[in-house]
Amino acid sequence: MSMAKGERFTLEALPLSGATVMVMSGELDHDTAAPFQQVFDALWRDGGRLLVDLSHLDFCDSTGLNLLLHGRLKLQAAGGSLELVGLHQPVARMFHVTGADRLFRTHTDVRTALAAPGGP
């Protein structure tokens, strides 16, 4: 398990059977990007399936979106996948307006995501 905690952002990575779930809370932006990057860098090299739970994320700016887009590419290159879970307003708006919502496989909740077949 990896964890990062700040004043406006928390992140916990939980290894589960067949996937790692990264749960984020608070705000993912330029000021909170470093904790995300540290935990992500420790996870992505092995490939695998990463489920990013955004259901407790209140805000995501272009920096956060770019982190997730780059993370998706790194995991795909390593033979894995990065999938989004619990995408909701106002965070979903950023993904929709930019068209990024079409690039990610999305799930309503972690249980649904774990039950779905994994893969890029």
Secondary structure as a PSIPRED ss2 file (coil, helix, strand):
# PSIPRED VFORMAT (PSIPRED V4.0)

   1 M C   1.000  0.000  0.000
   2 S E   0.000  0.000  1.000
   3 M E   0.000  0.000  1.000
   4 A E   0.000  0.000  1.000
   5 K E   0.000  0.000  1.000
   6 G C   1.000  0.000  0.000
   7 E C   1.000  0.000  0.000
   8 R C   1.000  0.000  0.000
   9 F E   0.000  0.000  1.000
  10 T E   0.000  0.000  1.000
  11 L E   0.000  0.000  1.000
  12 E E   0.000  0.000  1.000
  13 A E   0.000  0.000  1.000
  14 L E   0.000  0.000  1.000
  15 P E   0.000  0.000  1.000
  16 L E   0.000  0.000  1.000
  17 S C   1.000  0.000  0.000
  18 G C   1.000  0.000  0.000
  19 A E   0.000  0.000  1.000
  20 T E   0.000  0.000  1.000
  21 V E   0.000  0.000  1.000
  22 M E   0.000  0.000  1.000
  23 V E   0.000  0.000  1.000
  24 M E   0.000  0.000  1.000
  25 S E   0.000  0.000  1.000
  26 G E   0.000  0.000  1.000
  27 E E   0.000  0.000  1.000
  28 L E   0.000  0.000  1.000
  29 D C   1.000  0.000  0.000
  30 H H   0.000  1.000  0.000
  31 D H   0.000  1.000  0.000
  32 T H   0.000  1.000  0.000
  33 A H   0.000  1.000  0.000
  34 A H   0.000  1.000  0.000
  35 P H   0.000  1.000  0.000
  36 F H   0.000  1.000  0.000
  37 Q H   0.000  1.000  0.000
  38 Q H   0.000  1.000  0.000
  39 V H   0.000  1.000  0.000
  40 F H   0.000  1.000  0.000
  41 D H   0.000  1.000  0.000
  42 A H   0.000  1.000  0.000
  43 L H   0.000  1.000  0.000
  44 W H   0.000  1.000  0.000
  45 R C   1.000  0.000  0.000
  46 D C   1.000  0.000  0.000
  47 G C   1.000  0.000  0.000
  48 G C   1.000  0.000  0.000
  49 R E   0.000  0.000  1.000
  50 L E   0.000  0.000  1.000
  51 L E   0.000  0.000  1.000
  52 V E   0.000  0.000  1.000
  53 D E   0.000  0.000  1.000
  54 L E   0.000  0.000  1.000
  55 S E   0.000  0.000  1.000
  56 H E   0.000  0.000  1.000
  57 L E   0.000  0.000  1.000
  58 D E   0.000  0.000  1.000
  59 F E   0.000  0.000  1.000
  60 C E   0.000  0.000  1.000
  61 D C   1.000  0.000  0.000
  62 S H   0.000  1.000  0.000
  63 T H   0.000  1.000  0.000
  64 G H   0.000  1.000  0.000
  65 L H   0.000  1.000  0.000
  66 N H   0.000  1.000  0.000
  67 L H   0.000  1.000  0.000
  68 L H   0.000  1.000  0.000
  69 L H   0.000  1.000  0.000
  70 H H   0.000  1.000  0.000
  71 G H   0.000  1.000  0.000
  72 R H   0.000  1.000  0.000
  73 L H   0.000  1.000  0.000
  74 K H   0.000  1.000  0.000
  75 L H   0.000  1.000  0.000
  76 Q H   0.000  1.000  0.000
  77 A H   0.000  1.000  0.000
  78 A C   1.000  0.000  0.000
  79 G C   1.000  0.000  0.000
  80 G C   1.000  0.000  0.000
  81 S E   0.000  0.000  1.000
  82 L E   0.000  0.000  1.000
  83 E E   0.000  0.000  1.000
  84 L E   0.000  0.000  1.000
  85 V E   0.000  0.000  1.000
  86 G C   1.000  0.000  0.000
  87 L C   1.000  0.000  0.000
  88 H C   1.000  0.000  0.000
  89 Q C   1.000  0.000  0.000
  90 P C   1.000  0.000  0.000
  91 V H   0.000  1.000  0.000
  92 A H   0.000  1.000  0.000
  93 R H   0.000  1.000  0.000
  94 M H   0.000  1.000  0.000
  95 F H   0.000  1.000  0.000
  96 H H   0.000  1.000  0.000
  97 V H   0.000  1.000  0.000
  98 T H   0.000  1.000  0.000
  99 G C   1.000  0.000  0.000
 100 A H   0.000  1.000  0.000
 101 D H   0.000  1.000  0.000
 102 R H   0.000  1.000  0.000
 103 L C   1.000  0.000  0.000
 104 F C   1.000  0.000  0.000
 105 R E   0.000  0.000  1.000
 106 T E   0.000  0.000  1.000
 107 H E   0.000  0.000  1.000
 108 T C   1.000  0.000  0.000
 109 D C   1.000  0.000  0.000
 110 V H   0.000  1.000  0.000
 111 R H   0.000  1.000  0.000
 112 T H   0.000  1.000  0.000
 113 A H   0.000  1.000  0.000
 114 L H   0.000  1.000  0.000
 115 A H   0.000  1.000  0.000
 116 A C   1.000  0.000  0.000
 117 P C   1.000  0.000  0.000
 118 G C   1.000  0.000  0.000
 119 G C   1.000  0.000  0.000
 120 P C   1.000  0.000  0.000
